[in-house]
Amino acid sequence: MSVSAVNLQMLAAGGFFLAAVGVSRLVVNIGSGKWKAHPGFVIYLRVLLGFLLAGAIALSYYAFAGVDVISGRL
């Protein structure tokens, strides 16, 4: 049984989105004072969140279009 590359790409996009949700929960808990962290770490987490969301959006957009960007084939 073979899974198409576009379906794997959509699965990766979903994984990126779930990772972004987890990172956003970390940022919210640190920002509300529930957990303590250095302000530089919060900036790092926000940059990581931006990259994860951008990756999830790009991968899902191309998966819906049917373009395989992981292996570079159409």
Secondary structure, 3 states (H helix, E strand, C coil): CCCCHHHHHHHHHHHHHHHHHHHHHHHHHHHCCCCCCCHHHHHHHHHHHHHHHHHHHHHHHHHHHCCCCCCCCC
